Amino acid sequence: MRRLLLLAVTASALCAADPLADSAQKKLDSISDRKLKPGAVVTLSPREINAWIHEKAVKAFPEGIRNERIELGPGTADGTALVDLTKLSKSNSVNPLIARLIEGERPLRVAIRVESSNGRCTVFLTHVELSGVAVDGSILDFLIRHFVQPRYPDIKINEPFDLDFNIDRIEIQPAGVRVVIKK
């Protein structure tokens, strides 16, 4: 009986969520629940963001993505991961020749710049690399159309959008992401 109890406790500890990811989720829930006072500021640390992203990636993509990491700068974020695009695809509609070219795990780097104020935000895609090669133009459009938009059909890239949940602005700094609620 003791061994069974020890095994259960050990298994639950191994399966327990990352406390940093939990902290980030609680902060995000406080924003989406609209329970914050006007002018409140919620700050997510880089460690919380990375833990949260890792947890979400593992759940959403049990295969196809690993070693995901975000680095924050002034108004910028760089994301890196090892990805297998063919495993991430929601459909099998990718041309077989192209599928052969992109199959297998490859390093991906995506850089963005964020501008945000007065309840609006614009996310600018500034750089994309796949296997160390810059991706732009029609190839980037193809990747977005086949791998990003099927999962996130409402995504806005390089165009402004309204922030929800009474958010005034989002500020990205190396020390963390600040979400400022409207006054």
TORTOR-98934 format. One record per atom (N, C-alpha, C): chain; y, x, z. Coordinates in steps of 0.001 Angstrom, whole numbers, always signed. Atoms other than C-alpha are relative to their C-alpha. Last residue first. Layout:
// TORTOR-98934
chain: A&Y: Y&X: X&Z: Z $
...
***
This chain:
// TORTOR-98934
chain: A&Y: -739&X: +437&Z: -1205 $
chain: A&Y: +53743&X: -8588&Z: -17271 $
chain: A&Y: +359&X: -1459&Z: -112 $
chain: A&Y: -1367&X: +489&Z: +213 $
chain: A&Y: +51077&X: -7922&Z: -19894 $
chain: A&Y: +624&X: -436&Z: +1310 $
chain: A&Y: -60&X: +1455&Z: +140 $
chain: A&Y: +47991&X: -5992&Z: -18718 $
chain: A&Y: +1466&X: -415&Z: -146 $
chain: A&Y: -1129&X: +585&Z: -705 $
chain: A&Y: +47861&X: -2245&Z: -19327 $
chain: A&Y: +63&X: -1490&Z: -317 $
chain: A&Y: -186&X: +1319&Z: +573 $
chain: A&Y: +44535&X: -629&Z: -20239 $
chain: A&Y: +1068&X: -688&Z: +839 $
chain: A&Y: -719&X: +968&Z: -836 $
chain: A&Y: +44576&X: +3080&Z: -19508 $
chain: A&Y: +168&X: -1288&Z: -778 $
chain: A&Y: -587&X: +1093&Z: +777 $
chain: A&Y: +41964&X: +5316&Z: -21139 $
chain: A&Y: +618&X: -983&Z: +1000 $
chain: A&Y: +644&X: +1305&Z: +26 $
chain: A&Y: +41194&X: +8598&Z: -19423 $
chain: A&Y: +727&X: -1003&Z: -882 $
chain: A&Y: +465&X: +383&Z: -1334 $
chain: A&Y: +42384&X: +12053&Z: -18377 $
chain: A&Y: -684&X: -1363&Z: +36 $
chain: A&Y: +1188&X: -785&Z: -373 $
chain: A&Y: +42614&X: +13311&Z: -21994 $
chain: A&Y: -595&X: -410&Z: +1361 $
chain: A&Y: -425&X: -1333&Z: -423 $
chain: A&Y: +44970&X: +10405&Z: -22763 $
chain: A&Y: -1255&X: +795&Z: +358 $
chain: A&Y: +1062&X: -1002&Z: -94 $
chain: A&Y: +44444&X: +7088&Z: -24539 $
chain: A&Y: +625&X: +1344&Z: +317 $
chain: A&Y: -512&X: -1367&Z: +80 $
chain: A&Y: +46827&X: +4214&Z: -23839 $
chain: A&Y: -1163&X: +974&Z: +175 $
chain: A&Y: +1062&X: -924&Z: -377 $
chain: A&Y: +45838&X: +623&Z: -24559 $
chain: A&Y: +543&X: +1404&Z: -230 $
chain: A&Y: +233&X: -1207&Z: +791 $
chain: A&Y: +48574&X: -1974&Z: -24666 $
chain: A&Y: -1175&X: +795&Z: +563 $
chain: A&Y: -1250&X: -404&Z: +635 $
chain: A&Y: +49741&X: -5389&Z: -23502 $
chain: A&Y: -215&X: +1204&Z: -899 $
chain: A&Y: -254&X: -1447&Z: -5 $
chain: A&Y: +46317&X: -6845&Z: -22741 $
chain: A&Y: +1299&X: +274&Z: -744 $
chain: A&Y: -1340&X: -242&Z: -541 $
chain: A&Y: +46337&X: -10590&Z: -22019 $
chain: A&Y: +330&X: +1497&Z: +119 $
chain: A&Y: +65&X: -114&Z: -1456 $
chain: A&Y: +42575&X: -10810&Z: -22567 $
chain: A&Y: +1330&X: +374&Z: +639 $
chain: A&Y: +370&X: +1202&Z: -740 $
chain: A&Y: +42833&X: -10207&Z: -26329 $
chain: A&Y: +130&X: +261&Z: +1498 $
chain: A&Y: +852&X: -272&Z: -1147 $
chain: A&Y: +44644&X: -7547&Z: -28321 $
chain: A&Y: -247&X: -1296&Z: +745 $
chain: A&Y: -465&X: +476&Z: -1303 $
chain: A&Y: +45995&X: -8641&Z: -31685 $
chain: A&Y: -1013&X: +371&Z: +1074 $
chain: A&Y: +654&X: +1220&Z: -466 $
chain: A&Y: +45087&X: -6533&Z: -34716 $
chain: A&Y: +552&X: -356&Z: +1377 $
chain: A&Y: -269&X: +494&Z: -1356 $
chain: A&Y: +46803&X: -3877&Z: -36782 $
chain: A&Y: -779&X: -1272&Z: +313 $
chain: A&Y: -854&X: +1181&Z: +89 $
chain: A&Y: +45147&X: -2293&Z: -39823 $
chain: A&Y: +191&X: -579&Z: +1404 $
chain: A&Y: -1263&X: -313&Z: +675 $
chain: A&Y: +43616&X: +1165&Z: -40283 $
chain: A&Y: +869&X: -1235&Z: -243 $
chain: A&Y: -237&X: -1438&Z: +95 $
chain: A&Y: +40169&X: -132&Z: -39315 $
chain: A&Y: +1257&X: +207&Z: -830 $
chain: A&Y: -1250&X: -288&Z: +716 $
chain: A&Y: +39680&X: -3696&Z: -38134 $
chain: A&Y: +218&X: +1509&Z: +62 $
chain: A&Y: -646&X: -1284&Z: -259 $
chain: A&Y: +36163&X: -4721&Z: -37129 $
chain: A&Y: +1241&X: +169&Z: -875 $
chain: A&Y: -1434&X: +208&Z: -220 $
chain: A&Y: +35392&X: -8441&Z: -37362 $
chain: A&Y: +762&X: +1305&Z: +207 $
chain: A&Y: -673&X: +592&Z: +1163 $
chain: A&Y: +31954&X: -7980&Z: -38966 $
chain: A&Y: +1510&X: -184&Z: +160 $
chain: A&Y: -1326&X: +359&Z: -526 $
chain: A&Y: +30743&X: -5538&Z: -36284 $
chain: A&Y: +837&X: -604&Z: -1129 $
chain: A&Y: +95&X: +135&Z: -1463 $
chain: A&Y: +27005&X: -5032&Z: -36813 $
chain: A&Y: +1299&X: -506&Z: +610 $
chain: A&Y: +1060&X: +967&Z: -338 $
chain: A&Y: +26992&X: -5684&Z: -40578 $
chain: A&Y: -142&X: -228&Z: +1506 $
chain: A&Y: -370&X: +1416&Z: +122 $
chain: A&Y: +30431&X: -4034&Z: -40807 $
chain: A&Y: -1135&X: -983&Z: +254 $
chain: A&Y: -907&X: +419&Z: -1067 $
chain: A&Y: +29355&X: -635&Z: -39455 $
chain: A&Y: +264&X: -1505&Z: -83 $
chain: A&Y: +486&X: -354&Z: -1334 $
chain: A&Y: +26271&X: +481&Z: -41397 $
chain: A&Y: +900&X: -475&Z: +1141 $
chain: A&Y: +1427&X: +181&Z: -239 $
chain: A&Y: +26462&X: -881&Z: -44931 $
chain: A&Y: -455&X: +246&Z: +1435 $
chain: A&Y: +489&X: +1293&Z: +501 $
chain: A&Y: +30192&X: -1499&Z: -45519 $
chain: A&Y: -1467&X: -242&Z: +379 $
chain: A&Y: -593&X: +1062&Z: -813 $
chain: A&Y: +31333&X: +1396&Z: -43323 $
chain: A&Y: -579&X: -1354&Z: -395 $
chain: A&Y: +563&X: -107&Z: -1348 $
chain: A&Y: +28910&X: +3830&Z: -44965 $
chain: A&Y: +533&X: -1104&Z: +914 $
chain: A&Y: +1406&X: +399&Z: +53 $
chain: A&Y: +29861&X: +2635&Z: -48470 $
chain: A&Y: -610&X: +2&Z: +1409 $
chain: A&Y: +3&X: +1459&Z: +169 $
chain: A&Y: +33604&X: +2882&Z: -47733 $
chain: A&Y: -1427&X: -541&Z: -1 $
chain: A&Y: -349&X: +554&Z: -1303 $
chain: A&Y: +33034&X: +6426&Z: -46444 $
chain: A&Y: +8&X: -1528&Z: -54 $
chain: A&Y: +1167&X: -237&Z: -857 $
chain: A&Y: +31225&X: +7322&Z: -49665 $
chain: A&Y: +256&X: -567&Z: +1390 $
chain: A&Y: +1025&X: +1017&Z: +260 $
chain: A&Y: +33949&X: +5657&Z: -51743 $
chain: A&Y: -1246&X: +196&Z: +857 $
chain: A&Y: +24&X: +737&Z: +1265 $
chain: A&Y: +36730&X: +7726&Z: -50229 $
chain: A&Y: -1128&X: -1005&Z: -91 $
chain: A&Y: -1166&X: +843&Z: +240 $
chain: A&Y: +35940&X: +9986&Z: -47285 $
chain: A&Y: -192&X: -773&Z: -1291 $
chain: A&Y: +337&X: +1197&Z: +768 $
chain: A&Y: +33166&X: +11996&Z: -45645 $
chain: A&Y: +1271&X: -819&Z: -158 $
chain: A&Y: -998&X: +1067&Z: -88 $
chain: A&Y: +33757&X: +15547&Z: -44445 $
chain: A&Y: -391&X: -1142&Z: -934 $
chain: A&Y: -718&X: +196&Z: +1254 $
chain: A&Y: +30520&X: +17564&Z: -44345 $
chain: A&Y: +971&X: -1169&Z: +163 $
chain: A&Y: -1016&X: -1032&Z: +168 $
chain: A&Y: +29208&X: +18918&Z: -41036 $
chain: A&Y: +820&X: -113&Z: -1268 $
chain: A&Y: +659&X: -1293&Z: +219 $
chain: A&Y: +26020&X: +16841&Z: -41207 $
chain: A&Y: +1011&X: +1096&Z: -299 $
chain: A&Y: +1429&X: +239&Z: -107 $
chain: A&Y: +28178&X: +13714&Z: -41465 $
chain: A&Y: -690&X: +1288&Z: -409 $
chain: A&Y: +897&X: -1046&Z: +495 $
chain: A&Y: +31865&X: +14172&Z: -40780 $
chain: A&Y: -1435&X: -439&Z: +204 $
chain: A&Y: +1427&X: +279&Z: -160 $
chain: A&Y: +34507&X: +11473&Z: -40421 $
chain: A&Y: -770&X: +1159&Z: -616 $
chain: A&Y: +945&X: -988&Z: +534 $
chain: A&Y: +38224&X: +12039&Z: -39866 $
chain: A&Y: -1429&X: -458&Z: +275 $
chain: A&Y: -657&X: -1216&Z: +486 $
chain: A&Y: +41397&X: +10081&Z: -39164 $
chain: A&Y: -963&X: +1018&Z: -593 $
chain: A&Y: +1125&X: -890&Z: +195 $
chain: A&Y: +40184&X: +6480&Z: -38803 $
chain: A&Y: +552&X: +1271&Z: -627 $
chain: A&Y: +4&X: -752&Z: +1254 $
chain: A&Y: +43302&X: +4766&Z: -37547 $
chain: A&Y: -1203&X: +926&Z: -22 $
chain: A&Y: +911&X: -1136&Z: -106 $
chain: A&Y: +42880&X: +2127&Z: -34853 $
chain: A&Y: -67&X: +650&Z: -1377 $
chain: A&Y: +500&X: -471&Z: +1291 $
chain: A&Y: +45848&X: -216&Z: -34672 $
chain: A&Y: -856&X: +1228&Z: +262 $
chain: A&Y: +626&X: -1317&Z: +49 $
chain: A&Y: +46664&X: -2262&Z: -31596 $
chain: A&Y: -402&X: +318&Z: -1434 $
chain: A&Y: +617&X: -320&Z: +1293 $
chain: A&Y: +48779&X: -5271&Z: -30716 $
chain: A&Y: -554&X: +1416&Z: +53 $
chain: A&Y: +1146&X: +851&Z: +271 $
chain: A&Y: +49764&X: -6944&Z: -27434 $
chain: A&Y: -679&X: +232&Z: -1330 $
chain: A&Y: -352&X: +1419&Z: +155 $
chain: A&Y: +53250&X: -5438&Z: -27350 $
chain: A&Y: -1171&X: -885&Z: -415 $
chain: A&Y: -1154&X: +487&Z: -773 $
chain: A&Y: +52067&X: -1865&Z: -27867 $
chain: A&Y: +168&X: -1491&Z: -266 $
chain: A&Y: +89&X: +1297&Z: -637 $
chain: A&Y: +49142&X: +155&Z: -29245 $
chain: A&Y: +1272&X: -312&Z: +775 $
chain: A&Y: -1375&X: +391&Z: -314 $
chain: A&Y: +48612&X: +3086&Z: -31557 $
chain: A&Y: -58&X: -1412&Z: +551 $
chain: A&Y: -289&X: +1382&Z: -408 $
chain: A&Y: +45154&X: +4651&Z: -31585 $
chain: A&Y: +1480&X: -149&Z: +295 $
chain: A&Y: -1297&X: -18&Z: -682 $
chain: A&Y: +44015&X: +7746&Z: -33481 $
chain: A&Y: +335&X: -1451&Z: +284 $
chain: A&Y: -939&X: +1116&Z: +162 $
chain: A&Y: +40374&X: +8107&Z: -34437 $
chain: A&Y: +1305&X: +311&Z: +715 $
chain: A&Y: -1260&X: -178&Z: -724 $
chain: A&Y: +37901&X: +10920&Z: -35034 $
chain: A&Y: +915&X: -1172&Z: -311 $
chain: A&Y: -1016&X: +963&Z: +410 $
chain: A&Y: +34258&X: +10371&Z: -35998 $
chain: A&Y: +1226&X: +231&Z: +872 $
chain: A&Y: -1233&X: -144&Z: -766 $
chain: A&Y: +31601&X: +13097&Z: -35866 $
chain: A&Y: +1025&X: -962&Z: -590 $
chain: A&Y: -1113&X: +822&Z: +470 $
chain: A&Y: +28012&X: +12540&Z: -36946 $
chain: A&Y: +1190&X: +260&Z: +908 $
chain: A&Y: -1175&X: +60&Z: -872 $
chain: A&Y: +25160&X: +15046&Z: -36588 $
chain: A&Y: +1124&X: -793&Z: -668 $
chain: A&Y: -1114&X: -855&Z: +431 $
chain: A&Y: +22110&X: +14073&Z: -38619 $
chain: A&Y: +1136&X: -76&Z: +1008 $
chain: A&Y: -1051&X: -135&Z: -997 $
chain: A&Y: +18684&X: +12598&Z: -37845 $
chain: A&Y: +1040&X: +1019&Z: -451 $
chain: A&Y: +145&X: -1102&Z: -943 $
chain: A&Y: +16633&X: +11699&Z: -40865 $
chain: A&Y: +1208&X: +99&Z: +914 $
chain: A&Y: +1020&X: +162&Z: -1035 $
chain: A&Y: +17346&X: +9540&Z: -43857 $
chain: A&Y: -96&X: +1252&Z: +860 $
chain: A&Y: -574&X: +93&Z: -1344 $
chain: A&Y: +20700&X: +9852&Z: -45631 $
chain: A&Y: -1050&X: -109&Z: +1102 $
chain: A&Y: -1029&X: -1012&Z: -236 $
chain: A&Y: +19632&X: +11135&Z: -49052 $
chain: A&Y: +509&X: -8&Z: +1443 $
chain: A&Y: +633&X: -1322&Z: -83 $
chain: A&Y: +16379&X: +9177&Z: -49066 $
chain: A&Y: +1012&X: +1095&Z: +309 $
chain: A&Y: +734&X: -47&Z: -1268 $
chain: A&Y: +18241&X: +5962&Z: -48242 $
chain: A&Y: -685&X: +1359&Z: +173 $
chain: A&Y: -988&X: -323&Z: -1028 $
chain: A&Y: +20616&X: +6700&Z: -51122 $
chain: A&Y: -686&X: +96&Z: +1360 $
chain: A&Y: -437&X: -1373&Z: +253 $
chain: A&Y: +17674&X: +6812&Z: -53535 $
chain: A&Y: +1008&X: +442&Z: +1064 $
chain: A&Y: +1023&X: -959&Z: -438 $
chain: A&Y: +16120&X: +3684&Z: -51975 $
chain: A&Y: +401&X: +1464&Z: -224 $
chain: A&Y: +680&X: -539&Z: +1161 $
chain: A&Y: +19387&X: +1697&Z: -52391 $
chain: A&Y: -1002&X: +1066&Z: +456 $
chain: A&Y: -516&X: -1285&Z: +458 $
chain: A&Y: +20303&X: +253&Z: -49012 $
chain: A&Y: -865&X: +473&Z: -1154 $
chain: A&Y: -613&X: +133&Z: +1315 $
chain: A&Y: +19395&X: -3436&Z: -48767 $
chain: A&Y: +584&X: +1314&Z: -522 $
chain: A&Y: +731&X: -945&Z: +847 $
chain: A&Y: +16921&X: -2940&Z: -45925 $
chain: A&Y: +575&X: +18&Z: -1402 $
chain: A&Y: +687&X: +597&Z: +1140 $
chain: A&Y: +19250&X: -4537&Z: -43463 $
chain: A&Y: -740&X: +1093&Z: -762 $
chain: A&Y: +472&X: +1343&Z: -359 $
chain: A&Y: +20576&X: -3868&Z: -39987 $
chain: A&Y: -764&X: -644&Z: -1150 $
chain: A&Y: -311&X: +1052&Z: +964 $
chain: A&Y: +20832&X: -128&Z: -40707 $
chain: A&Y: -599&X: -1330&Z: +443 $
chain: A&Y: -1107&X: +817&Z: -485 $
chain: A&Y: +20672&X: +2047&Z: -37600 $
chain: A&Y: +312&X: -1177&Z: -909 $
chain: A&Y: +470&X: +751&Z: -1162 $
chain: A&Y: +17209&X: +3448&Z: -38389 $
chain: A&Y: +1092&X: -910&Z: +557 $
chain: A&Y: +989&X: +967&Z: +484 $
chain: A&Y: +18343&X: +4447&Z: -41900 $
chain: A&Y: -571&X: -821&Z: +1151 $
chain: A&Y: -623&X: +1187&Z: +576 $
chain: A&Y: +21474&X: +5975&Z: -40418 $
chain: A&Y: -1010&X: -1019&Z: -486 $
chain: A&Y: +867&X: +214&Z: +1157 $
chain: A&Y: +19576&X: +8392&Z: -38196 $
chain: A&Y: +468&X: -1316&Z: -601 $
chain: A&Y: +348&X: +1332&Z: +500 $
chain: A&Y: +22259&X: +9545&Z: -35823 $
chain: A&Y: -1006&X: +85&Z: -1136 $
chain: A&Y: +1036&X: -246&Z: +987 $
chain: A&Y: +23052&X: +12520&Z: -33580 $
chain: A&Y: -491&X: -1375&Z: -436 $
chain: A&Y: +1353&X: +474&Z: -306 $
chain: A&Y: +26299&X: +11760&Z: -31885 $
chain: A&Y: -950&X: +545&Z: -1045 $
chain: A&Y: +1077&X: -724&Z: +667 $
chain: A&Y: +29962&X: +12718&Z: -31751 $
chain: A&Y: -1335&X: -602&Z: +425 $
chain: A&Y: +1352&X: +372&Z: -388 $
chain: A&Y: +33070&X: +10717&Z: -30983 $
chain: A&Y: -1005&X: +805&Z: -783 $
chain: A&Y: +994&X: -575&Z: +902 $
chain: A&Y: +36602&X: +12053&Z: -31045 $
chain: A&Y: -1370&X: -375&Z: +528 $
chain: A&Y: +1355&X: -88&Z: -528 $
chain: A&Y: +39308&X: +9947&Z: -29429 $
chain: A&Y: -892&X: +578&Z: -1092 $
chain: A&Y: +1131&X: -225&Z: +902 $
chain: A&Y: +43047&X: +10098&Z: -29940 $
chain: A&Y: -1326&X: -45&Z: +743 $
chain: A&Y: +22&X: +1024&Z: +1040 $
chain: A&Y: +46327&X: +8920&Z: -28417 $
chain: A&Y: -1181&X: +96&Z: -943 $
chain: A&Y: -1191&X: +862&Z: -75 $
chain: A&Y: +46681&X: +12180&Z: -26473 $
chain: A&Y: +33&X: -982&Z: -1179 $
chain: A&Y: -1195&X: -812&Z: +149 $
chain: A&Y: +43094&X: +13426&Z: -26453 $
chain: A&Y: +1207&X: -918&Z: +118 $
chain: A&Y: -1303&X: +648&Z: +117 $
chain: A&Y: +39769&X: +11934&Z: -25399 $
chain: A&Y: +1107&X: +1034&Z: -131 $
chain: A&Y: -1010&X: -881&Z: -584 $
chain: A&Y: +36283&X: +13281&Z: -26039 $
chain: A&Y: +1357&X: -621&Z: -285 $
chain: A&Y: -1392&X: +248&Z: +365 $
chain: A&Y: +33467&X: +10797&Z: -26596 $
chain: A&Y: +872&X: +1029&Z: +705 $
chain: A&Y: -1012&X: -565&Z: -903 $
chain: A&Y: +29768&X: +11686&Z: -26564 $
chain: A&Y: +1386&X: -293&Z: -561 $
chain: A&Y: -1327&X: +538&Z: +291 $
chain: A&Y: +26576&X: +10273&Z: -28048 $
chain: A&Y: +989&X: +504&Z: +1048 $
chain: A&Y: -1008&X: -1031&Z: -319 $
chain: A&Y: +23551&X: +12535&Z: -27620 $
chain: A&Y: +1414&X: -448&Z: -358 $
chain: A&Y: +137&X: -672&Z: -1290 $
chain: A&Y: +21324&X: +9928&Z: -29262 $
chain: A&Y: +1085&X: +1059&Z: +134 $
chain: A&Y: -1205&X: -656&Z: -501 $
chain: A&Y: +21269&X: +7391&Z: -32062 $
chain: A&Y: -306&X: +646&Z: +1349 $
chain: A&Y: -1027&X: -203&Z: +1008 $
chain: A&Y: +18592&X: +6001&Z: -34378 $
chain: A&Y: +1275&X: +649&Z: +488 $
chain: A&Y: +299&X: -1092&Z: +930 $
chain: A&Y: +16101&X: +4456&Z: -32030 $
chain: A&Y: +1206&X: +156&Z: -914 $
chain: A&Y: +999&X: -802&Z: -690 $
chain: A&Y: +16779&X: +2345&Z: -28949 $
chain: A&Y: -488&X: +1169&Z: -856 $
chain: A&Y: +696&X: -827&Z: +989 $
chain: A&Y: +19957&X: +1280&Z: -30728 $
chain: A&Y: -1061&X: +855&Z: +697 $
chain: A&Y: -218&X: +521&Z: +1352 $
chain: A&Y: +21711&X: -1559&Z: -28905 $
chain: A&Y: -839&X: +726&Z: -1049 $
chain: A&Y: +425&X: +1406&Z: +108 $
chain: A&Y: +20302&X: -851&Z: -25432 $
chain: A&Y: +96&X: -513&Z: -1439 $
chain: A&Y: +1439&X: +56&Z: -263 $
chain: A&Y: +20472&X: +2951&Z: -25659 $
chain: A&Y: -518&X: -1425&Z: -147 $
chain: A&Y: +700&X: -538&Z: +1173 $
chain: A&Y: +23907&X: +2765&Z: -27285 $
chain: A&Y: -1512&X: -77&Z: +179 $
chain: A&Y: -78&X: +984&Z: +1079 $
chain: A&Y: +25285&X: +460&Z: -24569 $
chain: A&Y: -774&X: +477&Z: -1227 $
chain: A&Y: +801&X: +1162&Z: -378 $
chain: A&Y: +24071&X: +2751&Z: -21775 $
chain: A&Y: -20&X: -1043&Z: -1116 $
chain: A&Y: +1413&X: -377&Z: +39 $
chain: A&Y: +25406&X: +5846&Z: -23520 $
chain: A&Y: -892&X: -1197&Z: +323 $
chain: A&Y: +405&X: -78&Z: +1413 $
chain: A&Y: +28750&X: +4191&Z: -24194 $
chain: A&Y: -1473&X: +354&Z: -110 $
chain: A&Y: +60&X: +1364&Z: +522 $
chain: A&Y: +29086&X: +3210&Z: -20530 $
chain: A&Y: -478&X: -6&Z: -1450 $
chain: A&Y: +1173&X: +642&Z: -606 $
chain: A&Y: +28208&X: +6722&Z: -19321 $
chain: A&Y: -177&X: -1413&Z: -556 $
chain: A&Y: +1209&X: -583&Z: +578 $
chain: A&Y: +30661&X: +8262&Z: -21800 $
chain: A&Y: -1267&X: -626&Z: +575 $
chain: A&Y: +101&X: +422&Z: +1398 $
chain: A&Y: +33442&X: +5872&Z: -20811 $
chain: A&Y: -1285&X: +526&Z: -623 $
chain: A&Y: +393&X: +1410&Z: +18 $
chain: A&Y: +32858&X: +6387&Z: -17093 $
chain: A&Y: -210&X: -473&Z: -1431 $
chain: A&Y: +1395&X: +67&Z: -454 $
chain: A&Y: +32910&X: +10180&Z: -17524 $
chain: A&Y: -496&X: -1446&Z: +10 $
chain: A&Y: +894&X: -427&Z: +1079 $
chain: A&Y: +36092&X: +10006&Z: -19625 $
chain: A&Y: -1479&X: -82&Z: +397 $
chain: A&Y: +84&X: -1454&Z: +116 $
chain: A&Y: +37735&X: +7982&Z: -16845 $
chain: A&Y: -894&X: +376&Z: -1184 $
chain: A&Y: +1388&X: -404&Z: +184 $
chain: A&Y: +38579&X: +4309&Z: -17360 $
chain: A&Y: -21&X: +1509&Z: -201 $
chain: A&Y: +242&X: -1318&Z: +599 $
chain: A&Y: +41936&X: +3243&Z: -15981 $
chain: A&Y: -1497&X: +293&Z: -20 $
chain: A&Y: +1398&X: -357&Z: -226 $
chain: A&Y: +42917&X: -386&Z: -15397 $
chain: A&Y: -239&X: +1319&Z: -726 $
chain: A&Y: +499&X: -1069&Z: +863 $
chain: A&Y: +46647&X: -1053&Z: -15061 $
chain: A&Y: -1435&X: +306&Z: +412 $
chain: A&Y: +1084&X: -838&Z: -532 $
chain: A&Y: +48080&X: -4269&Z: -13667 $
chain: A&Y: -432&X: +1033&Z: -1039 $
chain: A&Y: -437&X: -1378&Z: -164 $
chain: A&Y: +51409&X: -5496&Z: -15067 $
chain: A&Y: -1069&X: +929&Z: +550 $
chain: A&Y: -881&X: -482&Z: +1072 $
chain: A&Y: +50525&X: -9159&Z: -14554 $
chain: A&Y: +490&X: +1423&Z: +315 $
chain: A&Y: -1393&X: +410&Z: -127 $
chain: A&Y: +47765&X: -9460&Z: -11933 $
chain: A&Y: +806&X: +514&Z: -1189 $
chain: A&Y: -937&X: -1045&Z: -397 $
chain: A&Y: +44172&X: -9074&Z: -12991 $
chain: A&Y: +1419&X: -541&Z: +55 $
chain: A&Y: -316&X: +168&Z: -1419 $
chain: A&Y: +41738&X: -11999&Z: -13007 $
chain: A&Y: +998&X: +1043&Z: +500 $
chain: A&Y: -1424&X: +334&Z: -130 $
chain: A&Y: +41593&X: -12364&Z: -16777 $
chain: A&Y: +413&X: -241&Z: +1455 $
chain: A&Y: -54&X: +1190&Z: -858 $
chain: A&Y: +37771&X: -12353&Z: -16706 $
chain: A&Y: +1433&X: -469&Z: +247 $
chain: A&Y: +418&X: +1175&Z: +790 $
chain: A&Y: +37855&X: -9985&Z: -19705 $
chain: A&Y: -4&X: -1280&Z: +822 $
chain: A&Y: -961&X: +272&Z: +1078 $
chain: A&Y: +39930&X: -7422&Z: -17800 $
chain: A&Y: -388&X: -1285&Z: -724 $
chain: A&Y: -1230&X: +462&Z: -662 $
chain: A&Y: +37894&X: -7570&Z: -14587 $
chain: A&Y: +1082&X: -312&Z: -1036 $
chain: A&Y: +168&X: +1403&Z: -391 $
chain: A&Y: +34748&X: -7407&Z: -16726 $
chain: A&Y: +1260&X: -540&Z: +670 $
chain: A&Y: -127&X: +788&Z: +1225 $
chain: A&Y: +35974&X: -4173&Z: -18317 $
chain: A&Y: -156&X: -1495&Z: +295 $
chain: A&Y: -1408&X: -52&Z: +395 $
chain: A&Y: +36528&X: -2672&Z: -14854 $
chain: A&Y: +227&X: -836&Z: -1259 $
chain: A&Y: -740&X: +841&Z: -945 $
chain: A&Y: +33095&X: -3832&Z: -13706 $
chain: A&Y: +1487&X: -27&Z: -349 $
chain: A&Y: +262&X: +1398&Z: +346 $
chain: A&Y: +31539&X: -2373&Z: -16863 $
chain: A&Y: +751&X: -943&Z: +931 $
chain: A&Y: -739&X: +329&Z: +1222 $
chain: A&Y: +33214&X: +1004&Z: -16269 $
chain: A&Y: -181&X: -1469&Z: -355 $
chain: A&Y: -1422&X: +15&Z: -349 $
chain: A&Y: +31943&X: +1116&Z: -12692 $
chain: A&Y: +846&X: -385&Z: -1207 $
chain: A&Y: -246&X: +1237&Z: -756 $
chain: A&Y: +28442&X: +157&Z: -13818 $
chain: A&Y: +1473&X: -134&Z: +363 $
chain: A&Y: +28&X: +1078&Z: +998 $
chain: A&Y: +28505&X: +2920&Z: -16440 $
chain: A&Y: +262&X: -1338&Z: +678 $
chain: A&Y: -1243&X: -128&Z: +770 $
chain: A&Y: +29576&X: +5385&Z: -13734 $
chain: A&Y: +83&X: -1087&Z: -1073 $
chain: A&Y: -1114&X: +559&Z: -763 $
chain: A&Y: +26833&X: +4098&Z: -11421 $
chain: A&Y: +1339&X: +116&Z: -737 $
chain: A&Y: -888&X: -1086&Z: -396 $
chain: A&Y: +24217&X: +4738&Z: -14133 $
chain: A&Y: +1183&X: -591&Z: +759 $
chain: A&Y: -1107&X: -329&Z: +897 $
chain: A&Y: +21823&X: +1824&Z: -14224 $
chain: A&Y: +825&X: +1138&Z: +572 $
chain: A&Y: -1322&X: +461&Z: -442 $
chain: A&Y: +18647&X: +1839&Z: -12207 $
chain: A&Y: +1071&X: +476&Z: -968 $
chain: A&Y: -502&X: +1018&Z: +921 $
chain: A&Y: +15425&X: +2350&Z: -14152 $
chain: A&Y: +1399&X: -478&Z: +367 $
chain: A&Y: -67&X: -569&Z: +1346 $
chain: A&Y: +14571&X: +5626&Z: -12447 $
chain: A&Y: +596&X: -980&Z: -1001 $
chain: A&Y: -1065&X: -1018&Z: +11 $
chain: A&Y: +15475&X: +4237&Z: -9038 $
chain: A&Y: +146&X: +609&Z: -1386 $
chain: A&Y: -1289&X: +698&Z: +21 $
chain: A&Y: +13406&X: +1113&Z: -9696 $
chain: A&Y: +1155&X: +979&Z: -2 $
chain: A&Y: -213&X: +626&Z: +1309 $
chain: A&Y: +10417&X: +3225&Z: -10690 $
chain: A&Y: +1346&X: -711&Z: -58 $
chain: A&Y: -272&X: -1061&Z: +973 $
chain: A&Y: +10697&X: +5407&Z: -7585 $
chain: A&Y: +296&X: -590&Z: -1375 $
chain: A&Y: -1338&X: -515&Z: -301 $
chain: A&Y: +10967&X: +2369&Z: -5283 $
chain: A&Y: +392&X: +1073&Z: -1010 $
chain: A&Y: -978&X: +1031&Z: +360 $
chain: A&Y: +7970&X: +713&Z: -6954 $
chain: A&Y: +1422&X: +478&Z: +235 $
chain: A&Y: -46&X: +81&Z: +1460 $
chain: A&Y: +5878&X: +3907&Z: -6804 $
chain: A&Y: +1050&X: -1012&Z: -457 $
chain: A&Y: -690&X: -1213&Z: +451 $
chain: A&Y: +6730&X: +4388&Z: -3131 $
chain: A&Y: +149&X: -2&Z: -1515 $
chain: A&Y: -1407&X: +170&Z: -355 $
chain: A&Y: +5734&X: +772&Z: -2413 $
chain: A&Y: +824&X: +1189&Z: -475 $
chain: A&Y: -519&X: +1031&Z: +892 $
chain: A&Y: +2452&X: +1222&Z: -4292 $
chain: A&Y: +1490&X: -229&Z: +254 $
chain: A&Y: -161&X: -617&Z: +1317 $
chain: A&Y: +1777&X: +4468&Z: -2482 $
chain: A&Y: +598&X: -986&Z: -990 $
chain: A&Y: -1161&X: -895&Z: -53 $
chain: A&Y: +2395&X: +2806&Z: +869 $
chain: A&Y: +286&X: +628&Z: -1353 $
chain: A&Y: -1196&X: +821&Z: +0 $
chain: A&Y: +0&X: +0&Z: +0 $
chain: A&Y: +1255&X: +862&Z: +0 $
***
